[in-house]
Amino acid sequence: MHLSGYLPQALAFAAMIATPAFAADQPLAALFAPVATTAPIPDVEFFMPRPVPAWQAEIGGRYFFAGSKTGKSLYDIPSDSSAMVSRLTYSGLEMNSGEVFGRVAFTGGFFIKGYAGGGAISSGNLRDEDFQPFITPYSSTNSSQHDGGLGYASADIGYDFLRGGDFHAGGFVGYHFLHETVSAYGCLQTTTNSDVCQPGIPAGYNVVSQTNQWQSARVGLEAAVKFADRFTLSGEGAWLPYVHLQGADTHWARIAEGDFSGPIPEDGTGHGYQFEAVLSYDVTHYLSVGLGGRYWHMQANGNSHFENVAVGGAPQPVDWKNDVYGVFLQGSLKLGPYPLSGSW
């Protein structure tokens, strides 16, 4: 065995251990070599004296289990009155989705992060209420929800303005997207109204479907702290100063009866907020697992455009609210740090 052939690698490894940002100087193959526990691989998001310009990435996957409540209140034509005509509330919605996420960070403090996912809305209930004097007497019906779905994505860019050896905090701006579809089946009258869903509609019949697309601007703060050697607690809060809603309400029976020519277009603008927290554990230098939770709230005021689907129809004010809350399990892989030319 010719030891002289291994001398350059040995010297390079010794130089890495002697340098605070040693991982930023080495190629990918060297980063995955065994590392002594007394020389932890640096994380560019935390403070290091005289850091070598570098970047690192984290990529992973999540299973997101959530509940949701969404609904709208429809009002009379403004020139006639401000009375509420009807209210549709989808509650007890159960969501199951998978998502991918990622984050890229730089020694200068900048970071880019995001996630994207999708899944099914498998259960829930629709309560459809109609109010006097537009109907007499008051009506309230129940329908089961299934065969729904969702897709969502978020992307942010930010800067850590506080960094210590075991913590960092920063701000970010970004964009959030949520697409939801819910479908209600069957119809059972729960009041004394004898004109609506009397007799009841069988559970196999799709009576109402709703598709909503929410697009939001995000402005927020985030922070993370390391403790007990391998644990990291991170969290963020985001204000949604501008939310845009584009939706469609399909009353299948009324389309079949000729009352509407198709789905009723809906739109609106509003605001909202989002929160998220994750507790993660480093299994190795590069692999971590975690448990997290999140909450999204969005609301919008706009119009249901009956003029597009009914003769003599007119725009009617509508208020929408949407809440999503749940927990997720995640696993992720850290890549880097890698050398970077310039300063971020």
Protein Blocks (a to p, Z undefined) as FASTA:
>chain_A
ZZklmmmmmmmmmmmmmpmklmmmpcfklmmpccdfklccddfkbccehiacdddddddd
ddddddddddddddddfklmmcdfbdcddehiacdddddddddddfkopacddddddddd
fbdcdddddddfkbccddddddddehiacddddddddddfbdcfkbccdddddddddddd
dddedjddfbfbfkgopacddfkbcfbdcddddddddddddddddeehlaccdddddddf
bccdddddddfklmmnomagbdcddddddddddddddddddfblmbccdddddddddddd
ddddfklmpghiacdddddddddddddddddddedjdddedjZZ
